[in-house]
Amino acid sequence: MLHFYLYNQEEFNHHYHKRSNAESTFSMIKSRFGERLRSKTERAQINEALCKVLCHNICVVIQSIHELGIEVEFIGRM
């Protein structure tokens, strides 16, 4: 890996930052929703983990709306 880094720093950094972003996201999810899954079956655990990711994404969108002052307009059913 050192050889790859020394001769391909730009490509190495591109992949490294992907991992860094993923690690940060997992850390945020664990700190907000807990590290453990409470479901017993494998299918339920997968669904629980996916729900945590969905909730995290919704929280990030809401936070961005408030921080950036984005005006949101929801279209209702007619």
MARKOLRO-501400 format. One line per field, with one value per atom (N, C-alpha, C, O): residue in one letter; residue number from 1; atom name; x, z, y negated. Coordinates in nm, 3 decimals, padded with zeros to 5 digits, always signed. Each point is the difference from the previous one (the first is absolute). Example, Ala and Ser with C-alpha at 12.3 -4.5 7.8 and 13.67 -1.06 7.14 Angstrom:
<atoms>
code <- c(A / A / A / A / S / S / S / S) .
pos <- c(1 / 1 / 1 / 1 / 2 / 2 / 2 / 2) .
site <- c(N / CA / C / O / N / CA / C / O) .
u <- c(+01.319 / -00.089 / +00.090 / +00.104 / -00.139 / +00.082 / -00.077 / +00.051) .
w <- c(+00.780 / +00.000 / +00.000 / +00.066 / -00.138 / +00.006 / +00.073 / +00.017) .
v <- c(+00.569 / -00.119 / -00.120 / +00.002 / -00.107 / -00.119 / -00.109 / -00.111) .
</atoms>
This chain:
<atoms>
code <- c(M / M / M / M / L / L / L / L / H / H / H / H / F / F / F / F / Y / Y / Y / Y / L / L / L / L / Y / Y / Y / Y / N / N / N / N / Q / Q / Q / Q / E / E / E / E / E / E / E / E / F / F / F / F / N / N / N / N / H / H / H / H / H / H / H / H / Y / Y / Y / Y / H / H / H / H / K / K / K / K / R / R / R / R / S / S / S / S / N / N / N / N / A / A / A / A / E / E / E / E / S / S / S / S / T / T / T / T / F / F / F / F / S / S / S / S / M / M / M / M / I / I / I / I / K / K / K / K / S / S / S / S / R / R / R / R / F / F / F / F / G / G / G / G / E / E / E / E / R / R / R / R / L / L / L / L / R / R / R / R / S / S / S / S / K / K / K / K / T / T / T / T / E / E / E / E / R / R / R / R / A / A / A / A / Q / Q / Q / Q / I / I / I / I / N / N / N / N / E / E / E / E / A / A / A / A / L / L / L / L / C / C / C / C / K / K / K / K / V / V / V / V / L / L / L / L / C / C / C / C / H / H / H / H / N / N / N / N / I / I / I / I / C / C / C / C / V / V / V / V / V / V / V / V / I / I / I / I / Q / Q / Q / Q / S / S / S / S / I / I / I / I / H / H / H / H / E / E / E / E / L / L / L / L / G / G / G / G / I / I / I / I / E / E / E / E / V / V / V / V / E / E / E / E / F / F / F / F / I / I / I / I / G / G / G / G / R / R / R / R / M / M / M / M) .
pos <- c(1 / 1 / 1 / 1 / 2 / 2 / 2 / 2 / 3 / 3 / 3 / 3 / 4 / 4 / 4 / 4 / 5 / 5 / 5 / 5 / 6 / 6 / 6 / 6 / 7 / 7 / 7 / 7 / 8 / 8 / 8 / 8 / 9 / 9 / 9 / 9 / 10 / 10 / 10 / 10 / 11 / 11 / 11 / 11 / 12 / 12 / 12 / 12 / 13 / 13 / 13 / 13 / 14 / 14 / 14 / 14 / 15 / 15 / 15 / 15 / 16 / 16 / 16 / 16 / 17 / 17 / 17 / 17 / 18 / 18 / 18 / 18 / 19 / 19 / 19 / 19 / 20 / 20 / 20 / 20 / 21 / 21 / 21 / 21 / 22 / 22 / 22 / 22 / 23 / 23 / 23 / 23 / 24 / 24 / 24 / 24 / 25 / 25 / 25 / 25 / 26 / 26 / 26 / 26 / 27 / 27 / 27 / 27 / 28 / 28 / 28 / 28 / 29 / 29 / 29 / 29 / 30 / 30 / 30 / 30 / 31 / 31 / 31 / 31 / 32 / 32 / 32 / 32 / 33 / 33 / 33 / 33 / 34 / 34 / 34 / 34 / 35 / 35 / 35 / 35 / 36 / 36 / 36 / 36 / 37 / 37 / 37 / 37 / 38 / 38 / 38 / 38 / 39 / 39 / 39 / 39 / 40 / 40 / 40 / 40 / 41 / 41 / 41 / 41 / 42 / 42 / 42 / 42 / 43 / 43 / 43 / 43 / 44 / 44 / 44 / 44 / 45 / 45 / 45 / 45 / 46 / 46 / 46 / 46 / 47 / 47 / 47 / 47 / 48 / 48 / 48 / 48 / 49 / 49 / 49 / 49 / 50 / 50 / 50 / 50 / 51 / 51 / 51 / 51 / 52 / 52 / 52 / 52 / 53 / 53 / 53 / 53 / 54 / 54 / 54 / 54 / 55 / 55 / 55 / 55 / 56 / 56 / 56 / 56 / 57 / 57 / 57 / 57 / 58 / 58 / 58 / 58 / 59 / 59 / 59 / 59 / 60 / 60 / 60 / 60 / 61 / 61 / 61 / 61 / 62 / 62 / 62 / 62 / 63 / 63 / 63 / 63 / 64 / 64 / 64 / 64 / 65 / 65 / 65 / 65 / 66 / 66 / 66 / 66 / 67 / 67 / 67 / 67 / 68 / 68 / 68 / 68 / 69 / 69 / 69 / 69 / 70 / 70 / 70 / 70 / 71 / 71 / 71 / 71 / 72 / 72 / 72 / 72 / 73 / 73 / 73 / 73 / 74 / 74 / 74 / 74 / 75 / 75 / 75 / 75 / 76 / 76 / 76 / 76 / 77 / 77 / 77 / 77 / 78 / 78 / 78 / 78) .
site <- c(N / CA / C / O / N / CA / C / O / N / CA / C / O / N / CA / C / O / N / CA / C / O / N / CA / C / O / N / CA / C / O / N / CA / C / O / N / CA / C / O / N / CA / C / O / N / CA / C / O / N / CA / C / O / N / CA / C / O / N / CA / C / O / N / CA / C / O / N / CA / C / O / N / CA / C / O / N / CA / C / O / N / CA / C / O / N / CA / C / O / N / CA / C / O / N / CA / C / O / N / CA / C / O / N / CA / C / O / N / CA / C / O / N / CA / C / O / N / CA / C / O / N / CA / C / O / N / CA / C / O / N / CA / C / O / N / CA / C / O / N / CA / C / O / N / CA / C / O / N / CA / C / O / N / CA / C / O / N / CA / C / O / N / CA / C / O / N / CA / C / O / N / CA / C / O / N / CA / C / O / N / CA / C / O / N / CA / C / O / N / CA / C / O / N / CA / C / O / N / CA / C / O / N / CA / C / O / N / CA / C / O / N / CA / C / O / N / CA / C / O / N / CA / C / O / N / CA / C / O / N / CA / C / O / N / CA / C / O / N / CA / C / O / N / CA / C / O / N / CA / C / O / N / CA / C / O / N / CA / C / O / N / CA / C / O / N / CA / C / O / N / CA / C / O / N / CA / C / O / N / CA / C / O / N / CA / C / O / N / CA / C / O / N / CA / C / O / N / CA / C / O / N / CA / C / O / N / CA / C / O / N / CA / C / O / N / CA / C / O / N / CA / C / O / N / CA / C / O / N / CA / C / O / N / CA / C / O / N / CA / C / O / N / CA / C / O / N / CA / C / O) .
u <- c(+00.082 / -00.082 / +00.087 / -00.037 / +00.150 / +00.089 / +00.048 / +00.005 / +00.029 / +00.043 / -00.112 / +00.024 / -00.146 / -00.115 / -00.021 / -00.026 / +00.038 / -00.018 / +00.106 / -00.031 / +00.155 / +00.110 / -00.011 / +00.037 / -00.088 / -00.004 / -00.138 / -00.013 / -00.090 / -00.137 / -00.075 / -00.107 / +00.162 / -00.059 / -00.142 / -00.085 / +00.059 / -00.133 / -00.105 / -00.106 / +00.133 / -00.095 / -00.014 / -00.110 / +00.222 / -00.003 / -00.089 / -00.083 / +00.102 / -00.079 / -00.148 / -00.085 / +00.054 / -00.140 / -00.067 / -00.111 / +00.177 / -00.056 / +00.003 / -00.092 / +00.197 / +00.010 / -00.113 / -00.057 / +00.022 / -00.106 / -00.137 / -00.090 / +00.072 / -00.125 / -00.013 / -00.106 / +00.215 / -00.001 / -00.020 / -00.076 / +00.142 / -00.013 / -00.145 / -00.051 / -00.014 / -00.140 / -00.090 / -00.091 / +00.116 / -00.080 / +00.019 / -00.097 / +00.220 / +00.028 / -00.069 / -00.055 / +00.057 / -00.066 / -00.151 / -00.063 / +00.006 / -00.144 / -00.039 / -00.097 / +00.172 / -00.030 / +00.013 / -00.081 / +00.180 / +00.018 / -00.118 / -00.048 / -00.001 / -00.115 / -00.125 / -00.075 / +00.054 / -00.117 / +00.007 / -00.099 / +00.216 / +00.017 / -00.018 / -00.060 / +00.110 / -00.013 / -00.143 / -00.043 / -00.031 / -00.136 / -00.101 / -00.093 / +00.109 / -00.101 / +00.049 / -00.074 / +00.195 / +00.053 / +00.077 / -00.021 / +00.110 / +00.088 / -00.062 / +00.043 / -00.143 / -00.053 / -00.132 / -00.076 / +00.050 / -00.130 / -00.080 / +00.055 / -00.182 / -00.083 / -00.079 / -00.051 / +00.042 / -00.077 / +00.073 / +00.122 / -00.201 / +00.057 / +00.031 / +00.105 / -00.195 / +00.022 / +00.087 / +00.008 / +00.058 / +00.090 / -00.075 / +00.047 / -00.164 / -00.079 / -00.042 / +00.005 / -00.046 / -00.040 / +00.119 / -00.014 / +00.132 / +00.120 / +00.037 / +00.040 / -00.053 / +00.028 / -00.097 / +00.041 / -00.169 / -00.100 / +00.025 / -00.017 / +00.058 / +00.029 / +00.120 / -00.003 / +00.107 / +00.117 / -00.037 / +00.045 / -00.125 / -00.043 / -00.085 / +00.010 / -00.093 / -00.081 / +00.089 / -00.028 / +00.134 / +00.094 / +00.066 / +00.016 / +00.022 / +00.063 / -00.100 / +00.035 / -00.158 / -00.104 / -00.024 / -00.007 / -00.005 / -00.020 / +00.119 / -00.018 / +00.138 / +00.119 / -00.006 / +00.026 / -00.061 / -00.008 / -00.105 / +00.022 / -00.135 / -00.105 / +00.051 / -00.023 / +00.091 / +00.056 / +00.102 / +00.003 / +00.079 / +00.101 / -00.068 / +00.044 / -00.149 / -00.073 / -00.064 / +00.009 / -00.073 / -00.064 / +00.103 / -00.023 / +00.135 / +00.106 / +00.053 / +00.024 / -00.006 / +00.048 / -00.100 / +00.038 / -00.165 / -00.105 / +00.010 / -00.006 / +00.022 / +00.007 / +00.131 / -00.002 / +00.113 / +00.129 / +00.018 / +00.060 / -00.110 / +00.018 / -00.116 / +00.005 / -00.109 / -00.114 / -00.077 / -00.049 / +00.039 / -00.071 / -00.150 / -00.049 / -00.022 / -00.147 / -00.058 / +00.024 / -00.098 / -00.055 / -00.148 / -00.073 / +00.030 / -00.141 / -00.046 / +00.047 / -00.139 / -00.051 / -00.124 / -00.085 / +00.079 / -00.114 / -00.100 / +00.032 / -00.152 / -00.104 / -00.076 / +00.012 / -00.089 / -00.083 / -00.118 / -00.051 / +00.009 / -00.116 / -00.124 / -00.106) .
w <- c(+00.000 / +00.000 / +00.000 / -00.060 / +00.126 / +00.002 / -00.142 / -00.039 / -00.036 / -00.139 / -00.082 / -00.076 / +00.093 / -00.072 / +00.038 / -00.086 / +00.216 / +00.048 / -00.059 / -00.046 / +00.048 / -00.047 / -00.148 / -00.042 / -00.038 / -00.144 / -00.053 / -00.116 / +00.198 / -00.044 / +00.112 / +00.040 / +00.009 / +00.116 / -00.026 / +00.087 / -00.205 / -00.029 / +00.004 / +00.061 / -00.123 / +00.001 / +00.141 / +00.042 / +00.029 / +00.137 / +00.088 / +00.074 / -00.084 / +00.081 / -00.035 / +00.088 / -00.216 / -00.041 / +00.070 / +00.052 / -00.048 / +00.066 / +00.152 / +00.068 / -00.015 / +00.145 / +00.052 / +00.104 / -00.176 / +00.047 / -00.009 / +00.077 / -00.168 / -00.001 / +00.130 / +00.062 / -00.022 / +00.124 / +00.120 / +00.092 / -00.092 / +00.108 / +00.015 / +00.111 / -00.223 / +00.003 / +00.054 / +00.079 / -00.121 / +00.047 / +00.151 / +00.072 / -00.023 / +00.143 / +00.079 / +00.107 / -00.157 / +00.069 / +00.007 / +00.102 / -00.211 / -00.004 / +00.099 / +00.074 / -00.071 / +00.095 / +00.143 / +00.086 / -00.059 / +00.133 / +00.040 / +00.113 / -00.206 / +00.027 / +00.029 / +00.093 / -00.171 / +00.019 / +00.136 / +00.072 / -00.037 / +00.128 / +00.117 / +00.101 / -00.111 / +00.113 / +00.018 / +00.112 / -00.221 / +00.009 / +00.035 / +00.078 / -00.135 / +00.015 / +00.078 / +00.014 / +00.035 / +00.078 / -00.087 / -00.121 / +00.185 / -00.072 / -00.023 / -00.088 / +00.167 / -00.005 / -00.074 / -00.004 / -00.055 / -00.059 / +00.100 / +00.065 / -00.052 / +00.100 / -00.056 / +00.075 / -00.205 / -00.064 / +00.013 / +00.012 / -00.016 / +00.020 / -00.131 / -00.012 / -00.084 / -00.125 / -00.094 / +00.009 / -00.100 / -00.095 / -00.087 / -00.022 / -00.028 / -00.086 / +00.077 / -00.054 / +00.178 / +00.082 / +00.030 / +00.004 / +00.016 / +00.025 / -00.123 / +00.012 / -00.130 / -00.124 / -00.013 / -00.031 / +00.056 / -00.009 / +00.103 / -00.029 / +00.149 / +00.105 / -00.040 / +00.019 / -00.073 / -00.044 / -00.114 / -00.002 / -00.092 / -00.111 / +00.050 / -00.052 / +00.152 / +00.059 / +00.067 / -00.007 / +00.074 / +00.062 / -00.106 / +00.019 / -00.131 / -00.109 / -00.058 / -00.026 / +00.005 / -00.052 / +00.094 / -00.044 / +00.173 / +00.098 / +00.003 / +00.012 / -00.023 / -00.004 / -00.121 / +00.012 / -00.128 / -00.121 / +00.013 / -00.045 / +00.105 / +00.021 / +00.094 / -00.025 / +00.133 / +00.093 / -00.068 / +00.026 / -00.113 / -00.071 / -00.095 / -00.011 / -00.056 / -00.091 / +00.079 / -00.040 / +00.151 / +00.083 / +00.053 / -00.002 / +00.049 / +00.052 / -00.111 / +00.023 / -00.143 / -00.111 / -00.038 / -00.032 / +00.035 / -00.030 / +00.096 / -00.043 / +00.172 / +00.099 / -00.009 / +00.007 / -00.022 / -00.003 / -00.125 / +00.007 / -00.120 / -00.125 / -00.032 / -00.099 / +00.182 / -00.021 / -00.127 / -00.067 / +00.035 / -00.121 / +00.025 / +00.100 / -00.193 / +00.008 / -00.063 / -00.118 / +00.194 / -00.049 / -00.025 / +00.084 / -00.200 / -00.033 / -00.037 / -00.097 / +00.174 / -00.024 / -00.090 / +00.017 / -00.111 / -00.091 / +00.055 / +00.016 / +00.012 / +00.055 / -00.111 / -00.117 / +00.158 / -00.098 / -00.039 / +00.080 / -00.204 / -00.049 / +00.002 / -00.038) .
v <- c(+00.119 / -00.119 / -00.126 / -00.101 / +00.108 / -00.116 / -00.031 / -00.117 / +00.220 / -00.020 / -00.063 / -00.093 / +00.143 / -00.056 / -00.145 / -00.084 / +00.054 / -00.138 / -00.092 / -00.110 / +00.154 / -00.085 / -00.034 / -00.110 / +00.203 / -00.022 / -00.038 / -00.039 / +00.050 / -00.033 / -00.073 / +00.044 / -00.153 / -00.067 / -00.049 / +00.011 / -00.064 / -00.052 / +00.110 / -00.018 / +00.130 / +00.112 / +00.059 / +00.034 / -00.024 / +00.051 / -00.088 / +00.050 / -00.182 / -00.093 / +00.007 / -00.013 / +00.033 / +00.011 / +00.118 / -00.014 / +00.129 / +00.117 / -00.014 / +00.045 / -00.108 / -00.017 / -00.086 / +00.031 / -00.137 / -00.088 / +00.066 / -00.035 / +00.129 / +00.077 / +00.078 / +00.002 / +00.063 / +00.076 / -00.092 / +00.032 / -00.145 / -00.097 / -00.046 / -00.009 / -00.020 / -00.042 / +00.112 / -00.026 / +00.148 / +00.113 / +00.019 / +00.024 / -00.032 / +00.015 / -00.109 / +00.026 / -00.149 / -00.111 / +00.021 / -00.026 / +00.075 / +00.025 / +00.109 / -00.016 / +00.126 / +00.107 / -00.050 / +00.037 / -00.120 / -00.055 / -00.087 / +00.007 / -00.089 / -00.086 / +00.084 / -00.031 / +00.134 / +00.087 / +00.068 / +00.005 / +00.049 / +00.069 / -00.094 / +00.038 / -00.160 / -00.093 / -00.047 / -00.024 / +00.009 / -00.050 / +00.110 / -00.024 / +00.144 / +00.104 / +00.122 / +00.098 / -00.102 / +00.112 / +00.098 / +00.009 / +00.063 / +00.092 / +00.138 / +00.074 / -00.040 / +00.137 / +00.005 / -00.097 / +00.213 / +00.028 / +00.081 / +00.089 / -00.118 / +00.069 / +00.117 / +00.083 / -00.077 / +00.107 / +00.133 / +00.005 / +00.103 / +00.133 / +00.072 / +00.063 / -00.072 / +00.073 / -00.081 / -00.123 / +00.193 / -00.068 / -00.100 / -00.111 / +00.152 / -00.090 / -00.125 / -00.110 / +00.128 / -00.115 / -00.091 / -00.122 / +00.181 / -00.079 / -00.083 / -00.116 / +00.176 / -00.074 / -00.116 / -00.112 / +00.138 / -00.106 / -00.109 / -00.119 / +00.157 / -00.098 / -00.087 / -00.122 / +00.184 / -00.076 / -00.095 / -00.115 / +00.162 / -00.086 / -00.116 / -00.111 / +00.135 / -00.107 / -00.104 / -00.120 / +00.165 / -00.094 / -00.087 / -00.121 / +00.181 / -00.076 / -00.099 / -00.115 / +00.158 / -00.088 / -00.118 / -00.115 / +00.143 / -00.107 / -00.096 / -00.121 / +00.174 / -00.085 / -00.092 / -00.119 / +00.173 / -00.082 / -00.110 / -00.112 / +00.144 / -00.100 / -00.110 / -00.118 / +00.156 / -00.098 / -00.091 / -00.120 / +00.176 / -00.079 / -00.099 / -00.115 / +00.157 / -00.089 / -00.114 / -00.116 / +00.148 / -00.103 / -00.098 / -00.121 / +00.172 / -00.087 / -00.092 / -00.118 / +00.171 / -00.080 / -00.108 / -00.113 / +00.147 / -00.099 / -00.118 / -00.115 / +00.143 / -00.106 / -00.078 / -00.123 / +00.191 / -00.068 / -00.086 / -00.107 / +00.154 / -00.072 / -00.094 / -00.074 / +00.076 / -00.088 / +00.031 / -00.091 / +00.217 / +00.041 / -00.005 / +00.051 / -00.114 / -00.008 / +00.126 / +00.027 / +00.049 / +00.128 / -00.017 / -00.053 / +00.098 / -00.006 / +00.140 / +00.059 / -00.007 / +00.134 / -00.009 / -00.086 / +00.177 / +00.003 / +00.101 / +00.117 / -00.165 / +00.088 / +00.069 / -00.034 / +00.132 / +00.072 / -00.087 / -00.078 / +00.092 / -00.077 / +00.080 / -00.049) .
</atoms>
